[in-house]
Amino acid sequence: MTPQTKQQKIKEIEYQTRMLKNLKNWIRNLLIFSSIGVAVAYWALKIQEGPLFTAVGVVSVIFIVLSVVLSGVIGFAFKNGKSNVDKIIRQV
């Protein structure tokens, strides 16, 4: 292995590690958004009455489902990215 190739792999490890950190931040943000969605949905569907609040509640539930699905997709990407970084580390 040439030193240049090793340096490129080290840079790739650093870059992918930063991207994995970004994915963790996205998962955290989506968890926060889904929690806010639960609070808004509960407020709109259980505490308030009327068609406007029902619509807000339904939109909140859709927002919750979307946040959870995206968290799963990003979690899967994080898992694959982590295994990719581990594979590169083993090569270096």
N, CA, C and O of each residue as an XYZ file, in Angstrom:
368
protein
N       0.846     -1.175      0.000
C       0.000      0.000      0.000
C       0.894      1.241      0.000
O       1.810      1.358      0.814
N       0.626      2.135     -0.892
C       1.418      3.358     -0.964
C       0.947      4.342      0.107
O      -0.208      4.294      0.530
N       1.841      5.235      0.546
C       1.441      6.216      1.567
C       0.290      7.113      1.104
O      -0.556      7.509      1.906
N       0.263      7.425     -0.174
C      -0.808      8.277     -0.680
C      -2.159      7.572     -0.543
O      -3.143      8.194     -0.143
N      -2.212      6.312     -0.863
C      -3.452      5.562     -0.741
C      -3.885      5.499      0.720
O      -5.071      5.613      1.031
N      -2.923      5.318      1.604
C      -3.247      5.279      3.028
C      -3.792      6.638      3.485
O      -4.750      6.695      4.256
N      -3.191      7.716      3.015
C      -3.676      9.057      3.363
C      -5.095      9.279      2.831
O      -5.929      9.882      3.507
N      -5.358      8.796      1.639
C      -6.698      8.944      1.070
C      -7.717      8.177      1.901
O      -8.828      8.656      2.127
N      -7.342      6.997      2.352
C      -8.262      6.213      3.179
C      -8.498      6.886      4.523
O      -9.613      6.868      5.043
N      -7.465      7.470      5.078
C      -7.631      8.178      6.354
C      -8.556      9.377      6.174
O      -9.404      9.642      7.026
N      -8.394     10.103      5.066
C      -9.300     11.225      4.789
C     -10.732     10.734      4.600
O     -11.680     11.376      5.053
N     -10.882      9.604      3.934
C     -12.221      9.038      3.728
C     -12.846      8.630      5.058
O     -14.043      8.827      5.268
N     -12.055      8.072      5.944
C     -12.557      7.702      7.271
C     -13.023      8.948      8.021
O     -14.094      8.947      8.629
N     -12.221     10.004      7.975
C     -12.593     11.247      8.660
C     -13.872     11.833      8.076
O     -14.752     12.279      8.812
N     -13.969     11.828      6.757
C     -15.155     12.383      6.099
C     -16.408     11.572      6.451
O     -17.442     12.137      6.808
N     -16.305     10.260      6.348
C     -17.474      9.434      6.637
C     -17.854      9.503      8.112
O     -19.034      9.403      8.451
N     -16.881      9.672      8.981
C     -17.189      9.823     10.402
C     -17.974     11.113     10.646
O     -18.910     11.133     11.445
N     -17.589     12.190      9.954
C     -18.355     13.445     10.067
C     -19.775     13.259      9.548
O     -20.727     13.770     10.139
N     -19.919     12.534      8.454
C     -21.250     12.306      7.892
C     -22.102     11.434      8.820
O     -23.311     11.638      8.930
N     -21.473     10.471      9.482
C     -22.207      9.656     10.453
C     -22.690     10.512     11.622
O     -23.786     10.301     12.141
N     -21.878     11.464     12.027
C     -22.296     12.382     13.086
C     -23.503     13.200     12.627
O     -24.433     13.435     13.399
N     -23.479     13.632     11.362
C     -24.626     14.367     10.821
C     -25.888     13.499     10.819
O     -26.978     13.978     11.130
N     -25.733     12.231     10.469
C     -26.894     11.335     10.482
C     -27.449     11.174     11.895
O     -28.663     11.124     12.088
N     -26.553     11.093     12.881
C     -27.016     11.011     14.273
C     -27.803     12.256     14.656
O     -28.818     12.174     15.348
N     -27.325     13.411     14.196
C     -28.041     14.654     14.489
C     -29.422     14.660     13.837
O     -30.388     15.126     14.440
N     -29.522     14.148     12.617
C     -30.819     14.075     11.947
C     -31.772     13.145     12.694
O     -32.956     13.451     12.834
N     -31.263     12.022     13.169
C     -32.114     11.106     13.927
C     -32.613     11.795     15.194
O     -33.787     11.679     15.546
N     -31.726     12.508     15.875
C     -32.127     13.233     17.083
C     -33.203     14.267     16.764
O     -34.200     14.379     17.477
N     -32.992     15.022     15.683
C     -33.969     16.046     15.306
C     -35.317     15.429     14.943
O     -36.364     15.963     15.313
N     -35.297     14.319     14.228
C     -36.558     13.669     13.866
C     -37.273     13.130     15.101
O     -38.503     13.142     15.158
N     -36.526     12.664     16.077
C     -37.139     12.217     17.325
C     -37.804     13.390     18.043
O     -38.902     13.252     18.582
N     -37.144     14.527     18.047
C     -37.730     15.728     18.651
C     -38.983     16.147     17.893
O     -39.998     16.480     18.505
N     -38.918     16.133     16.552
C     -40.081     16.511     15.749
C     -41.255     15.567     15.988
O     -42.400     16.011     16.079
N     -40.980     14.281     16.091
C     -42.078     13.345     16.324
C     -42.671     13.545     17.715
O     -43.879     13.388     17.896
N     -41.850     13.886     18.690
C     -42.364     14.160     20.037
C     -43.251     15.399     20.038
O     -44.303     15.421     20.678
N     -42.824     16.415     19.328
C     -43.655     17.616     19.205
C     -44.955     17.276     18.487
O     -46.021     17.771     18.853
N     -44.863     16.431     17.467
C     -46.058     16.003     16.746
C     -47.039     15.264     17.641
O     -48.251     15.436     17.512
N     -46.521     14.441     18.549
C     -47.390     13.725     19.487
C     -48.112     14.722     20.387
O     -49.314     14.597     20.622
N     -47.383     15.702     20.883
C     -48.002     16.702     21.761
C     -49.074     17.499     21.020
O     -50.161     17.728     21.551
N     -48.767     17.917     19.804
C     -49.737     18.696     19.022
C     -50.943     17.831     18.655
O     -52.079     18.301     18.713
N     -50.709     16.587     18.283
C     -51.816     15.698     17.928
C     -52.716     15.462     19.132
O     -53.940     15.487     19.005
N     -52.127     15.234     20.289
C     -52.936     15.035     21.493
C     -53.740     16.287     21.804
O     -54.931     16.209     22.107
N     -53.094     17.431     21.730
C     -53.778     18.687     22.014
C     -54.928     18.908     21.035
O     -56.027     19.289     21.438
N     -54.675     18.670     19.757
C     -55.679     18.962     18.737
C     -56.815     17.943     18.736
O     -57.966     18.311     18.502
N     -56.518     16.679     18.989
C     -57.550     15.646     18.872
C     -58.296     15.387     20.174
O     -59.477     15.045     20.142
N     -57.643     15.541     21.305
C     -58.283     15.201     22.579
C     -58.768     16.417     23.363
O     -59.822     16.361     23.996
N     -58.031     17.490     23.330
C     -58.365     18.632     24.173
C     -59.276     19.615     23.448
O     -60.219     20.136     24.043
N     -59.009     19.870     22.183
C     -59.787     20.840     21.415
C     -60.880     20.137     20.620
O     -60.846     18.922     20.428
N     -61.847     20.921     20.163
C     -62.918     20.376     19.338
C     -63.089     21.234     18.097
O     -62.782     22.426     18.099
N     -63.579     20.615     17.050
C     -63.851     21.343     15.820
C     -63.078     20.772     14.650
O     -62.085     20.065     14.825
N     -63.551     21.090     13.448
C     -62.916     20.522     12.254
C     -61.486     21.025     12.027
O     -60.642     20.288     11.517
N     -61.219     22.262     12.400
C     -59.864     22.781     12.225
C     -58.876     22.012     13.100
O     -57.785     21.659     12.652
N     -59.260     21.760     14.333
C     -58.370     21.032     15.236
C     -58.235     19.566     14.822
O     -57.184     18.956     15.021
N     -59.291     19.007     14.250
C     -59.200     17.643     13.734
C     -58.199     17.590     12.582
O     -57.398     16.659     12.492
N     -58.247     18.582     11.710
C     -57.301     18.632     10.594
C     -55.868     18.788     11.103
O     -54.950     18.140     10.599
N     -55.685     19.643     12.096
C     -54.346     19.820     12.678
C     -53.872     18.509     13.300
O     -52.700     18.152     13.178
N     -54.768     17.800     13.959
C     -54.418     16.517     14.562
C     -54.022     15.485     13.523
O     -53.057     14.745     13.711
N     -54.762     15.435     12.432
C     -54.446     14.475     11.369
C     -53.097     14.809     10.728
O     -52.295     13.914     10.462
N     -52.855     16.076     10.484
C     -51.566     16.485      9.920
C     -50.439     16.133     10.895
O     -49.361     15.713     10.475
N     -50.685     16.303     12.175
C     -49.668     15.953     13.175
C     -49.378     14.458     13.178
O     -48.224     14.049     13.300
N     -50.409     13.650     13.046
C     -50.211     12.197     13.008
C     -49.411     11.813     11.763
O     -48.522     10.964     11.835
N     -49.719     12.427     10.638
C     -48.947     12.169      9.415
C     -47.493     12.582      9.620
O     -46.576     11.883      9.188
N     -47.290     13.704     10.272
C     -45.944     14.192     10.574
C     -45.196     13.206     11.473
O     -44.003     12.968     11.285
N     -45.899     12.637     12.444
C     -45.289     11.649     13.345
C     -44.854     10.420     12.553
O     -43.725      9.949     12.693
N     -45.750      9.908     11.729
C     -45.436      8.710     10.949
C     -44.255      8.975     10.019
O     -43.354      8.145      9.901
N     -44.262     10.119      9.369
C     -43.166     10.473      8.470
C     -41.843     10.570      9.231
O     -40.814     10.098      8.747
N     -41.864     11.172     10.401
C     -40.643     11.299     11.202
C     -40.114      9.934     11.626
O     -38.907      9.695     11.590
N     -41.006      9.047     12.024
C     -40.579      7.715     12.462
C     -40.013      6.919     11.288
O     -38.991      6.247     11.428
N     -40.667      6.992     10.137
C     -40.172      6.268      8.960
C     -38.803      6.811      8.541
O     -37.890      6.039      8.249
N     -38.664      8.119      8.513
C     -37.372      8.707      8.147
C     -36.290      8.359      9.164
O     -35.134      8.157      8.794
N     -36.655      8.287     10.438
C     -35.679      7.872     11.453
C     -35.196      6.452     11.181
O     -34.010      6.157     11.330
N     -36.105      5.581     10.787
C     -35.715      4.214     10.456
C     -34.803      4.152      9.248
O     -33.817      3.415      9.246
N     -35.122      4.918      8.227
C     -34.292      4.939      7.019
C     -32.904      5.490      7.336
O     -31.894      4.938      6.898
N     -32.862      6.574      8.094
C     -31.569      7.164      8.448
C     -30.797      6.235      9.381
O     -29.572      6.146      9.291
N     -31.498      5.549     10.268
C     -30.833      4.572     11.132
C     -30.203      3.449     10.326
O     -29.100      2.998     10.633
N     -30.904      3.002      9.299
C     -30.360      1.970      8.417
C     -29.127      2.488      7.682
O     -28.131      1.777      7.554
N     -29.198      3.729      7.200
C     -28.048      4.333      6.524
C     -26.878      4.480      7.492
O     -25.726      4.272      7.110
N     -27.166      4.834      8.735
C     -26.114      4.965      9.745
C     -25.435      3.623      9.992
O     -24.210      3.540     10.082
N     -26.242      2.580     10.098
C     -25.695      1.243     10.333
C     -24.775      0.829      9.183
O     -23.674      0.331      9.413
N     -25.227      1.036      7.957
C     -24.403      0.675      6.803
C     -23.152      1.544      6.710
O     -22.077      1.050      6.368
N     -23.284      2.821      7.008
C     -22.128      3.714      6.980
C     -21.104      3.343      8.035
O     -19.898      3.390      7.789
N     -21.588      2.975      9.207
C     -20.681      2.569     10.287
C     -19.919      1.307      9.902
O     -18.718      1.204     10.150
N     -20.611      0.354      9.300
C     -19.914     -0.869      8.881
C     -18.915     -0.567      7.761
O     -17.866     -1.206      7.679
N     -19.232      0.391      6.911
C     -18.304      0.784      5.848
C     -17.042      1.418      6.437
O     -15.932      1.121      5.994
N     -17.212      2.280      7.423
C     -16.053      2.898      8.078
C     -15.210      1.827      8.767
O     -13.982      1.855      8.693
N     -15.868      0.891      9.432
C     -15.126     -0.187     10.094
C     -14.330     -1.012      9.082
O     -13.206     -1.431      9.360
N     -14.914     -1.240      7.914
C     -14.220     -1.997      6.872
C     -12.987     -1.235      6.373
O     -11.932     -1.830      6.154
N     -13.127      0.071      6.197
C     -11.985      0.873      5.745
C     -10.897      0.896      6.820
O      -9.708      0.831      6.508
N     -11.307      0.988      8.081
C     -10.331      0.997      9.177
C      -9.543     -0.310      9.200
O      -8.334     -0.302      9.430
N     -10.216     -1.419      8.965
C      -9.511     -2.707      8.936
C      -8.492     -2.763      7.796
O      -7.456     -3.416      7.922
N      -8.781     -2.086      6.694
C      -7.857     -2.088      5.559
C      -6.633     -1.221      5.815
O      -5.549     -1.488      5.297
N      -6.819     -0.186      6.615
C      -5.695      0.715      6.899
C      -4.874      0.074      7.973
O      -3.862      0.635      8.395
